[in-house]
Amino acid sequence: MGDVVPQMLTVGLPNTLLLAAVSAVLGSLLGLVLAVMGISRNPVPRWIARIYTDIFRGLPAILVIVVIGIGLGPIIRQTTGITSPFPLAIFALTLMAAAYIGEIFRSGIQSVDKGQLEASRALGFSYTSAMILVVIPQGIRRVLPALVNQLISLIKDSSLVYLLGVTASQREIYRVANDYAANSGNMSPLIAAGLLYLCLTIPLTHLVNFMDKRMREGKKLKPEPDDVAAVVGKGA
């Protein structure tokens, strides 16, 4: 473990976080578009979003990564000259994340009371402005814990990128550990990788619980000076 941990921290960890963070951002943007399409009054975008979501939520992550990474890999290399597997890996992770995040956003937006939209329209907002400025922000705030859960999933799914073939400097946490385990015939590097994944995911899990509790109970307000004085006076 002592031999593999430095490589995990300097090579594997940055690559893992890069894959997860970029995929999460792009997946959130695409997911928000899918959510808006999913609640559209027009049946065409609504059905497109539904079909997209059903496909990418139903396929295994490993299948999507392999088909996109290996299937499109030669075309990307010939047209752009890019040899890194990261762009295609991020593309595959983004497509899968967007399907889940889109459903998260859609449920959050639809959970906002219809009176919010009606009140906005009564104040002179157009339907689009009311959705963008009033309804969607409230819906996103309600699903923040679920979005963090999706980030945890992306951190774990990033370990599948090794299937596309990576150089020594492109390895993520699992690949670093797997190479050391294969060369040494010892499972300790894989245990070290598991511990490092836990160090990433457990704090995020507790963050989800904290955010969920805060949203359900609200922030506790500090008593005002007048209220404190009234309590003290009553006690006297």
C-alpha positions, 0 to 999 in steps of 0.5 A, spaced: 500 500 500 505 504 501 508 503 494 501 505 490 498 510 495 503 516 492 501 514 485 494 514 487 494 521 490 498 524 484 495 520 478 489 516 479 485 521 484 486 528 479 484 523 473 478 520 477 476 527 479 477 530 472 472 525 469 467 525 475 467 533 475 466 534 468 461 529 466 457 532 472 457 539 469 455 537 462 450 532 465 447 537 469 446 542 463 444 536 458 439 533 464 436 540 465 435 541 457 431 534 458 427 536 464 425 542 460 423 538 454 420 532 459 415 537 462 414 541 455 407 542 452 409 540 446 409 532 445 415 532 440 420 534 445 417 530 451 417 524 447 424 525 445 426 526 452 422 520 454 426 515 449 433 518 451 431 517 458 429 510 457 435 508 453 440 511 457 437 509 464 436 502 461 443 500 459 449 498 463 454 503 464 460 499 462 456 497 455 455 505 453 463 506 455 465 500 451 461 502 445 462 509 445 469 509 447 471 503 442 466 504 436 467 512 436 475 512 438 478 510 431 473 516 428 475 521 433 483 519 432 482 520 424 478 526 424 481 530 430 488 527 432 486 526 439 489 520 442 486 521 449 480 516 451 478 522 456 473 526 451 470 519 449 469 517 456 467 524 459 462 523 453 459 516 455 459 518 462 455 525 460 450 521 456 448 516 462 448 522 467 444 526 463 438 521 463 438 520 471 439 528 472 434 529 467 429 525 471 431 528 478 430 535 475 424 534 472 421 531 479 424 537 482 421 542 478 414 538 478 414 538 485 414 546 485 407 548 487 403 550 481 401 557 485 408 559 484 407 559 476 400 562 477 403 568 481 408 569 477 404 570 471 399 574 474 405 579 476 406 579 468 411 574 467 411 570 461 411 563 461 418 562 459 420 567 464 416 564 470 419 558 469 426 560 468 426 565 474 421 562 479 420 555 478 426 552 475 431 555 481 426 552 486 426 545 483 433 545 483 434 547 490 429 541 492 433 536 488 440 538 490 441 532 495 439 527 489 444 531 485 450 529 490 448 522 490 449 522 482 456 525 483 458 519 487 455 514 482 460 518 477 466 517 481 465 510 482 463 509 474 469 513 472 473 506 474 470 503 467 474 508 463 480 503 464 477 499 458 478 504 453 486 503 454 490 509 458 497 511 458 501 511 465 499 518 466 491 517 464 490 512 469 484 513 474 484 510 481 482 503 480 487 502 474 493 505 478 491 499 483 490 494 478 496 495 475 500 494 481 496 488 483 497 485 477 505 486 477 506 484 484 501 479 485 498 482 491 491 485 492 493 490 497 493 495 492 486 494 490 484 495 498 488 501 498 483 503 492 477 501 495 479 505 501 481 512 497 474 511 494 471 511 501 474 517 503 471 520 497 464 518 497 463 517 505 463 525 506 459 526 500 454 521 503 454 525 509 453 531 505 447 529 502 444 527 509 446 534 512 443 537 506 436 533 506 436 535 513 437 542 513 432 542 507 426 539 511 427 542 518 430 549 515 435 553 518 435 554 526 434 562 527 438 565 532 434 569 538 433 576 537 436 580 543 429 583 545 427 575 545 433 573 550 431 579 554 424 577 555 426 570 557 431 573 562 426 578 565 420 572 565 425 568 569 426 574 574 
